[in-house]
């Protein structure tokens, strides 16, 4: 005999909320076996309890519902296993990020301010680049950059001789102050590219290297920005910060192996005042 349960009874049986059960029904993830044509009430079979609990377990692991649906409906075990494996890899990456954040927080709480940096003053030579600019929200920068760099690389094509340096980006002061603002991604061009592309902004900069995850860049920014301010070298007219990605995620899958050059605009390499 098939026992039918109301949505409330099924909720108590599975520890899945009524709201969630209705949502799963809308997504065709877990549909009731019967819907009363007059009242619209949903009824579930006791045999559906294991499926509801399986969905709940996947959700407890943070798996998106579209992936849960693939796992539950896959007829090919290889497809199902790959979706689960990829989600587990994603969880491992999140765990590593959390551990890094905890270590950084502990260092800050223990009085570890910005680490001493080797600051180098430099005035880049005039250079042209392929570039793209957009007004980007703070939380979307690292989603926008990879796609934009891919587009720029397609513009250059397969001729490695056209590249004049590593990928880079300029971040406007507005982005930092309002968490939305202009970001310009660029790939420098070599002299063999002729007059292709557009000229990169010029002017003296103070440069420091950041080793490790990009989410820890604020520590290098703090150290370099403090140095520039304390030396009275901050530029009032050039405020965009430049980053050069010497070792990027295209070069290594280990974010601790990343190397980023942070370039802070300064008055001059000799500390002269702006006119």
ZALODO-795846 format. One record per residue (C-alpha): residue number from 1; residue in one letter; x negated, y, z negated. Coordinates in steps of 0.1 Angstrom, whole numbers, plus 2048, in hexadecimal, padded with zeros to 3 digits. Example, Ala and Ser with C-alpha at 12.3 -4.5 7.8 and 13.67 -1.06 7.14 Angstrom:
1	a	785	7D3	7B2
2	s	777	7F5	7B9
***
This chain:
1	x	800	800	800
2	x	7F3	822	80A
3	x	7F5	83B	7ED
4	x	7FB	85F	7F8
5	x	7EF	87B	7E2
6	x	7F9	8A0	7E3
7	x	7DD	8B8	7EA
8	x	7DC	8C1	7C5
9	x	7D9	89C	7BA
10	x	7BF	896	7D5
11	x	7AB	8B4	7C8
12	x	7AB	8A7	7A5
13	x	7A0	885	7B2
14	x	783	892	7C6
15	x	779	8B2	7B4
16	x	77D	8C5	7D5
17	x	792	8E5	7D1
18	x	7B3	8E9	7E2
19	x	7A5	907	7F5
20	x	788	8F2	802
21	x	79F	8D6	80C
22	x	7B4	8EE	820
23	x	795	8FC	831
24	x	788	8D9	839
25	x	7AA	8D2	849
26	x	7A8	8F2	85E
27	x	785	8E7	86A
28	x	792	8C3	871
29	x	777	8B7	859
30	x	78F	8A5	842
31	x	7B4	8A4	84D
32	x	7D1	898	838
33	x	7E1	878	843
34	x	803	888	841
35	x	812	8AA	842
36	x	836	8AE	837
37	x	849	8BD	855
38	x	861	8D1	83F
39	x	84A	8DE	823
40	x	829	8DD	834
41	x	81A	8CC	816
42	x	7FA	8B8	81C
43	x	7F6	894	810
44	x	7D6	880	80E
45	x	7CF	85B	80C
46	x	7BA	84D	7EF
47	x	7A3	83E	80A
48	x	799	861	813
49	x	789	868	7F2
50	x	766	85B	7FB
51	x	765	872	819
52	x	76F	890	804
53	x	754	887	7EB
54	x	73A	883	807
55	x	743	8A6	814
56	x	740	8B3	7F1
57	x	71D	8A4	7ED
58	x	711	8B3	80E
59	x	71F	8D5	803
60	x	70E	8D2	7E2
61	x	6EE	8CF	7F6
62	x	6F6	8EF	809
63	x	6FD	8DE	82B
64	x	712	8F4	842
65	x	734	8E7	84A
66	x	72D	8E4	86F
67	x	710	8CD	867
68	x	725	8B9	84F
69	x	73E	8B4	86B
70	x	723	8A7	882
71	x	717	88E	868
72	x	73A	881	861
73	x	745	87F	885
74	x	724	873	895
75	x	727	851	8A7
76	x	701	850	8AB
77	x	6EF	849	88A
78	x	6D0	85A	899
79	x	6E3	87B	89D
80	x	6F1	878	87A
81	x	6D0	870	86A
82	x	6BE	88D	87D
83	x	6D8	8A6	870
84	x	6D3	89A	84D
85	x	6AD	89A	850
86	x	6AC	8BD	85E
87	x	6C1	8CA	841
88	x	6AA	8B9	828
89	x	68C	8CA	839
90	x	69F	8EB	837
91	x	6A4	8E5	811
92	x	67F	8DD	80D
93	x	676	8FE	81E
94	x	68E	910	807
95	x	67F	8FF	7E9
96	x	65C	90A	7F4
97	x	669	92E	7F9
98	x	678	92D	7D6
99	x	658	920	7C7
100	x	644	93B	7D8
101	x	65D	956	7CB
102	x	65B	948	7A8
103	x	635	948	7A9
104	x	635	96C	7B5
105	x	64E	977	79B
106	x	639	966	77F
107	x	61A	978	78C
108	x	62C	99A	78B
109	x	63A	993	768
110	x	618	98A	75B
111	x	60B	9AC	766
112	x	5FD	9A2	787
113	x	601	9C1	79C
114	x	5F8	9C4	7C1
115	x	5D8	9B1	7C7
116	x	5B9	9C6	7D1
117	x	5B7	9C9	7F6
118	x	59B	9CF	80F
119	x	5A8	9EE	821
120	x	599	9F6	842
121	x	59F	A17	855
122	x	5A3	A14	87A
123	x	5AF	A28	898
124	x	5BC	A10	8B2
125	x	5B2	A16	8D6
126	x	5CD	A21	8EE
127	x	5E0	A03	8F9
128	x	600	9FB	90C
129	x	618	9DF	903
130	x	639	9CF	90C
131	x	651	9D9	8F1
132	x	675	9D8	8E6
133	x	686	9ED	8CC
134	x	6A7	9EA	8BA
135	x	6B9	9F6	89B
136	x	6B8	9D8	884
137	x	6C6	9D1	862
138	x	6AC	9C7	847
139	x	6B9	9A4	843
140	x	6BA	99D	868
141	x	696	9A8	871
142	x	687	985	86F
143	x	6A3	978	885
144	x	69F	994	89F
145	x	679	992	8A2
146	x	675	96E	8AF
147	x	68F	972	8CA
148	x	680	994	8D4
149	x	65D	987	8D6
150	x	669	96A	8EB
151	x	678	983	903
152	x	658	997	904
153	x	643	978	90A
154	x	659	96F	928
155	x	652	992	936
156	x	62D	98C	934
157	x	630	969	943
158	x	616	94E	941
159	x	5F8	964	949
160	x	5E4	964	929
161	x	5CD	97F	936
162	x	5E9	998	934
163	x	5EB	996	90E
164	x	5D6	9B0	8FC
165	x	5DB	9A5	8D8
166	x	5F2	995	8BF
167	x	618	99A	8BC
168	x	620	9B8	8A7
169	x	63D	9CE	89B
170	x	643	9F2	88F
171	x	65C	9F7	872
172	x	66C	A19	86E
173	x	66D	A2B	84D
174	x	693	A2A	850
175	x	693	A04	850
176	x	682	A04	82E
177	x	697	A21	81F
178	x	6B9	A17	82C
179	x	6B3	9F2	834
180	x	6BE	9F8	857
181	x	6A9	A0A	871
182	x	694	A07	890
183	x	67C	9EA	895
184	x	665	9E8	8B4
185	x	656	9C7	8BD
186	x	638	9C7	8D5
187	x	61E	9B3	8E6
188	x	5FE	9C6	8EF
189	x	5F3	9C4	914
190	x	5CF	9C1	920
191	x	5BF	9D9	937
192	x	5C5	9C1	954
193	x	5EA	9C8	950
194	x	5E4	9EB	95E
195	x	600	A04	956
196	x	61A	9EA	94E
197	x	62D	9EE	92E
198	x	62E	A0D	917
199	x	613	A1D	902
200	x	611	A13	8DE
201	x	613	A2F	8C4
202	x	5F0	A3B	8BC
203	x	5DF	A49	89D
204	x	5C9	A3F	880
205	x	5D4	A23	868
206	x	5CA	A12	848
207	x	5CA	9ED	84D
208	x	5CD	9D0	834
209	x	5D1	9AB	839
210	x	5EE	997	82A
211	x	5E9	972	827
212	x	608	95D	821
213	x	62E	95E	824
214	x	63D	97D	834
215	x	656	980	817
216	x	638	988	801
217	x	62E	9A5	817
218	x	63B	9BE	7FE
219	x	61D	9B8	7E8
220	x	605	9C1	804
221	x	61B	9DF	80C
222	x	61A	9EA	7E8
223	x	5F4	9E7	7E6
224	x	5ED	9F8	807
225	x	607	A13	803
226	x	5FB	A1B	7E0
227	x	5D7	A1E	7ED
228	x	5E1	A36	809
229	x	5F7	A4B	7F1
230	x	5DC	A4D	7D6
231	x	5C2	A58	7F0
232	x	5DA	A73	7FD
233	x	5D8	A64	820
234	x	5FD	A5E	827
235	x	608	A6B	849
236	x	627	A81	849
237	x	62E	A7F	86E
238	x	627	A5A	875
239	x	63B	A45	85D
240	x	641	A24	86F
241	x	62D	A06	861
242	x	61C	9EF	87A
243	x	618	9CA	875
244	x	602	9B4	88A
245	x	609	98E	888
246	x	5E6	980	88A
247	x	5F2	95D	880
248	x	617	959	885
249	x	630	93D	882
250	x	629	935	8A6
251	x	605	92C	89C
252	x	60D	919	87B
253	x	62B	909	86A
254	x	61B	910	848
255	x	627	933	83D
256	x	60A	934	825
257	x	5F3	934	843
258	x	602	954	852
259	x	5EC	972	856
260	x	5FB	995	85B
261	x	5EA	9B6	860
262	x	5FC	9D2	84F
263	x	5F4	9F4	85E
264	x	5FC	A14	84B
265	x	5FB	A35	85E
266	x	5E3	A4E	84E
267	x	5D8	A72	854
268	x	5B7	A67	862
269	x	59C	A4D	85D
270	x	589	A68	84A
271	x	5A5	A75	835
272	x	5AA	A95	848
273	x	5CB	AA9	845
274	x	5E5	AA8	860
275	x	5EA	AC7	874
***
